[in-house]
Amino acid sequence: MSSKPKRYFVNTLPDYDGAPIPLERELWVERCRDTVQRVFTHQGTGFDDCDGGLYVGVAGVAFMAHRVAQSPHFAADRSRLLTKAQTYLGHALSYCDQPQVRADRAMQSAFLLGSAGVWALAAVVAAEVGRNDDCDNFLA
């Protein structure tokens, strides 16, 4: 027999009933577009910016660009976003190729914080843009 979790504050809002929530779609698409552009504007691409793999490094920015490019709401931006993803991945892959990074076995095998995720994302993006030879190389 399970009991309800204890609440530490009184919830004065009604429970969600599963009905669609009305959104100003264009407003939110534009806000997302602005946020993505701000990230592109302010994210550095030096080696210090590459550490952290998909989780916090420039590969994470590439992942963001790839994910946004998949949305039908950003179809007009798809090519530009995938180009940005490739650019950021180029920096991340250069970092992953550094001798000190290659020598770190934990870094090589870590998916979110290491090189494995960077190589996987590079393969996905290469396949998206029709660079199948690069995709195969990234997976090898």
Stockholm file with secondary structure:
# STOCKHOLM 1.0

chainA/1-140         MSSKPKRYFVNTLPDYDGAPIPLERELWVERCRDTVQRVFTHQGTGFDDCDGGLYVGVAGVAFMAHRVAQSPHFAADRSRLLTKAQTYLGHALSYCDQPQVRADRAMQSAFLLGSAGVWALAAVVAAEVGRNDDCDNFLA
#=GR chainA/1-140 SS CCCCCCCSSCCCSCCCCSCCCCCCHHHHHHHHHHHHHHHHHHCCCSHHHHTTHHHHSHHHHHHHHHHHHTSGGGGGGHHHHHHHHHHHHHHHHHHHTSHHHHTCHHHHHCSSSSHHHHHHHHHHHHHHTTCHHHHHHHHC
#=GC SS_cons         CCCCCCCSSCCCSCCCCSCCCCCCHHHHHHHHHHHHHHHHHHCCCSHHHHTTHHHHSHHHHHHHHHHHHTSGGGGGGHHHHHHHHHHHHHHHHHHHTSHHHHTCHHHHHCSSSSHHHHHHHHHHHHHHTTCHHHHHHHHC
//
